[in-house]
Structure formats: structure tokens, C-alpha cells
């Protein structure tokens, strides 16, 4: 039996956050059995397992591993991107129109005390880079 390291304990934080969840009796029994075999308390065992799973899940979603040939193709595409297509230009135009329209609806707060001549919806400027 290998020793179980409490991965969550060395963190310099207070243990004051609670997690409550229900489970099936058979799952609870398996967790208890594994905790006893590991020589630790059920909650420490469950917390360590959940913490390891959380770290692994986050790492899987934040990291992309490419084969050497894919790596070369990816960076070549970044260095020399293709010319934008008509569809891409059209999508950018629609996105700009929606973004500006939404911004004007959301920011309707009227003139400010410091500048009473500011028209409604004109809080600041919006700049969007154009495609070549």
C-alpha cells in the first residue's frame, strides 16, 4: 500500500469552505473502504480525489499538445494567415453591428454631471480593427 499524500492540506488557506452533496450508499461505502485502507479520514480521501480530478480537468482544458508536424503548421498559419474570405468579412460586419447596437442599448444613462451635453448612449468611444 502506498502512502496517501494530503494534497489539499499544504495550501496556505483556512479550511472554512463547505461542500455538501448526496451520494449512493454503495459509493459512500467504497470511499470509506478506500479511506480506511489508505489510513485517512473519509473527507480527506474524498477531498484529495476531487482536488486531483479538478486539477486534471482544468489542465486538460487549458493545455493543447500538438505533434511536431501540427505544431509547425499551426505556427506557420499564425505567421502567415490566409486572406479573409467574403464570409469572414460579412460575419465581422454583423458582429460589429450587433456589438454597437447592444452597447448603445446597455449604456443609456443620459448626460453626466461633468458633461451635461453628452448624448444618451454615448459614454465612450468604441474602436474595432478592420480587416484588410
C-alpha positions in Angstrom: 0.0 0.0 0.0 1.5 3.3 -1.0 1.1 6.3 1.4 -1.6 8.8 0.6 -0.4 12.4 0.5 -3.0 15.0 1.5 -2.6 17.4 -1.5 -5.1 19.9 -0.3 -3.7 20.4 3.2 -0.4 22.1 2.5 -2.3 25.1 0.9 -2.0 28.2 3.0 -5.7 28.7 3.4 -8.2 28.2 6.1 -10.5 25.2 5.9 -13.7 27.1 6.2 -15.5 26.4 2.9 -18.1 23.6 2.9 -19.2 21.3 0.2 -22.4 19.2 0.7 -23.5 16.5 -1.7 -25.6 13.3 -1.6 -24.4 10.0 -3.0 -25.5 6.4 -3.2 -24.8 4.2 -0.2 -22.6 1.9 -2.3 -20.4 4.8 -3.4 -20.1 6.1 0.1 -19.1 2.6 1.3 -16.4 2.4 -1.4 -15.0 5.8 -0.5 -15.0 4.8 3.2 -13.3 1.5 2.4 -10.6 3.2 0.3 -10.0 5.8 3.0 -9.6 3.1 5.7 -7.2 1.2 3.5 -5.2 4.5 3.0 -5.2 5.3 6.7 -7.0 8.6 6.3 -10.4 10.0 7.1 -13.3 9.8 4.5 -13.5 13.5 4.0 -9.7 13.9 3.4 -9.8 11.0 1.0 -12.8 12.4 -0.9 -11.3 15.9 -1.0 -8.0 14.7 -2.3 -9.7 12.7 -5.0 -11.9 15.6 -6.0 -9.0 18.0 -5.9 -6.8 15.8 -8.2 -9.7 15.4 -10.6 -10.3 19.1 -10.7 -6.6 19.8 -11.4 -6.5 17.2 -14.1 -9.8 18.5 -15.7 -8.5 22.1 -15.7 -5.1 21.1 -17.2 -6.8 19.1 -19.9 -8.9 22.1 -21.0 -6.1 24.7 -20.7 -3.3 22.8 -22.5 -3.1 21.8 -26.1 -0.5 19.2 -27.2 0.5 19.1 -30.8 2.6 16.6 -32.8 5.7 18.2 -34.3 4.1 18.5 -37.8 0.9 20.0 -36.4 3.0 22.4 -34.3 4.8 23.6 -37.4 1.6 24.0 -39.4 -0.1 25.9 -36.5 2.7 28.5 -36.1 3.1 28.8 -39.9 -0.6 29.7 -40.1 -0.2 32.3 -37.3 2.9 33.8 -39.1 1.1 33.9 -42.5 -2.6 34.0 -42.0 -4.8 33.5 -45.2 -6.7 36.5 -46.6 -10.1 36.9 -45.1 -12.9 35.4 -47.1 -16.2 37.2 -48.1 -18.0 35.1 -45.4 -15.5 36.2 -42.7 -15.9 39.9 -43.7 -19.7 39.5 -43.6 -19.5 37.8 -40.2 -17.3 40.6 -38.9 -19.7 43.3 -40.2 -22.7 41.6 -38.5 -20.7 41.2 -35.3 -19.8 44.9 -35.3 -23.4 45.9 -35.9 -24.7 43.7 -33.1 -22.0 44.8 -30.7 -22.5 48.5 -31.3 -26.3 48.2 -31.2 -26.1 46.3 -27.9 -23.6 48.8 -26.5 -26.0 51.6 -27.2 -28.9 49.9 -25.6 -26.9 48.9 -22.5 -25.3 52.3 -21.9 -28.4 54.6 -22.0 -27.6 56.5 -18.9 -28.1 60.1 -20.1 -25.9 63.2 -19.6 -23.3 63.1 -16.8 -22.9 65.9 -14.2 -19.4 66.6 -15.5 -20.6 66.9 -19.1 -24.3 67.7 -19.5 -24.0 67.8 -23.3 -23.1 64.1 -23.6 -25.9 62.5 -25.6 -27.7 59.4 -24.2 -25.8 56.2 -25.0 -22.5 57.9 -25.8 -20.4 57.1 -22.8 -17.1 56.4 -24.6 -15.7 55.5 -27.9 -15.6 52.1 -29.5 -12.8 51.1 -31.8 -12.8 48.0 -33.9 -9.9 46.9 -36.0 -10.8 46.5 -39.6 -9.7 43.5 -41.7 -7.5 44.4 -44.7 
